[in-house]
Amino acid sequence: MIDLIICVGMFYILHLFFKMSFSLHKVPFVQWTYTDGDTSNLTALSSRMVLASNNLRQSLPVFFVFAVLSVIQNVDNLMLAQTWFGLRVLYLLGAVLDLYRFKMVRPVIWLPSVIVLVCMGCNLYS
């Protein structure tokens, strides 16, 4: 579980660079280095990466709490945690491929990850 927690942390760090990485050809690097930098020329892919990162940040604290509590309480939530991580990677791929322009694709990927978090919490409670 600890290895997975580290992988998820690295996945989050990777997310932090996606917005900039996919727009460097349109927005000079120096614009990214200060608060009032003009980053208005984002590519469509960078904009989707921002949305995917924001979505990850909404569930990431809950995942970390449940994962760390699983380690502390010696609860076997590894399969659920791996499933959550896999769904988050799938969510990112959906954003990269712009699948969310189609109706109902986003909830089909996003909702199971929330259900998995609920299951992780229920395992901790029992």
Contacts in CASP RR format, 6 or more apart in sequence:
PFRMAT RR
TARGET T0000
AUTHOR 0000-0000-0000
METHOD contacts of the structure
MODEL  1
MIDLIICVGMFYILHLFFKMSFSLHKVPFVQWTYTDGDTSNLTALSSRMV
LASNNLRQSLPVFFVFAVLSVIQNVDNLMLAQTWFGLRVLYLLGAVLDLY
RFKMVRPVIWLPSVIVLVCMGCNLYS
1 67 0 8 1.000
1 70 0 8 1.000
1 71 0 8 1.000
1 77 0 8 1.000
1 78 0 8 1.000
1 81 0 8 1.000
2 71 0 8 1.000
4 67 0 8 1.000
4 78 0 8 1.000
4 81 0 8 1.000
4 82 0 8 1.000
4 85 0 8 1.000
5 64 0 8 1.000
5 67 0 8 1.000
5 68 0 8 1.000
5 71 0 8 1.000
5 81 0 8 1.000
7 85 0 8 1.000
8 60 0 8 1.000
8 63 0 8 1.000
8 64 0 8 1.000
8 67 0 8 1.000
8 85 0 8 1.000
8 88 0 8 1.000
11 85 0 8 1.000
11 88 0 8 1.000
11 89 0 8 1.000
12 56 0 8 1.000
12 57 0 8 1.000
12 60 0 8 1.000
15 49 0 8 1.000
15 52 0 8 1.000
15 53 0 8 1.000
15 56 0 8 1.000
15 92 0 8 1.000
16 53 0 8 1.000
18 46 0 8 1.000
18 49 0 8 1.000
18 52 0 8 1.000
18 53 0 8 1.000
19 42 0 8 1.000
19 46 0 8 1.000
19 49 0 8 1.000
19 50 0 8 1.000
19 53 0 8 1.000
20 27 0 8 1.000
20 29 0 8 1.000
20 32 0 8 1.000
20 46 0 8 1.000
21 46 0 8 1.000
22 43 0 8 1.000
22 45 0 8 1.000
22 46 0 8 1.000
22 49 0 8 1.000
23 39 0 8 1.000
23 41 0 8 1.000
23 42 0 8 1.000
23 43 0 8 1.000
23 45 0 8 1.000
23 46 0 8 1.000
26 41 0 8 1.000
26 42 0 8 1.000
26 43 0 8 1.000
27 38 0 8 1.000
27 39 0 8 1.000
27 41 0 8 1.000
27 42 0 8 1.000
31 37 0 8 1.000
31 38 0 8 1.000
31 39 0 8 1.000
32 39 0 8 1.000
42 50 0 8 1.000
44 98 0 8 1.000
45 96 0 8 1.000
48 95 0 8 1.000
48 96 0 8 1.000
48 98 0 8 1.000
48 100 0 8 1.000
49 95 0 8 1.000
49 96 0 8 1.000
51 95 0 8 1.000
52 91 0 8 1.000
52 92 0 8 1.000
52 95 0 8 1.000
55 91 0 8 1.000
55 110 0 8 1.000
56 88 0 8 1.000
56 91 0 8 1.000
56 92 0 8 1.000
59 88 0 8 1.000
59 113 0 8 1.000
59 114 0 8 1.000
59 117 0 8 1.000
62 117 0 8 1.000
63 81 0 8 1.000
63 84 0 8 1.000
63 117 0 8 1.000
63 120 0 8 1.000
66 77 0 8 1.000
66 81 0 8 1.000
66 117 0 8 1.000
66 120 0 8 1.000
66 121 0 8 1.000
66 124 0 8 1.000
67 77 0 8 1.000
67 81 0 8 1.000
67 120 0 8 1.000
69 75 0 8 1.000
69 124 0 8 1.000
70 76 0 8 1.000
70 77 0 8 1.000
70 78 0 8 1.000
70 81 0 8 1.000
70 120 0 8 1.000
70 123 0 8 1.000
70 124 0 8 1.000
73 124 0 8 1.000
75 123 0 8 1.000
75 124 0 8 1.000
76 123 0 8 1.000
77 120 0 8 1.000
77 121 0 8 1.000
77 123 0 8 1.000
77 124 0 8 1.000
80 116 0 8 1.000
80 119 0 8 1.000
80 120 0 8 1.000
80 123 0 8 1.000
81 120 0 8 1.000
83 112 0 8 1.000
83 116 0 8 1.000
84 113 0 8 1.000
84 116 0 8 1.000
84 117 0 8 1.000
84 120 0 8 1.000
87 109 0 8 1.000
87 110 0 8 1.000
87 112 0 8 1.000
87 113 0 8 1.000
87 116 0 8 1.000
88 113 0 8 1.000
90 109 0 8 1.000
91 109 0 8 1.000
91 110 0 8 1.000
91 113 0 8 1.000
94 100 0 8 1.000
94 105 0 8 1.000
94 109 0 8 1.000
99 105 0 8 1.000
99 106 0 8 1.000
100 106 0 8 1.000
END
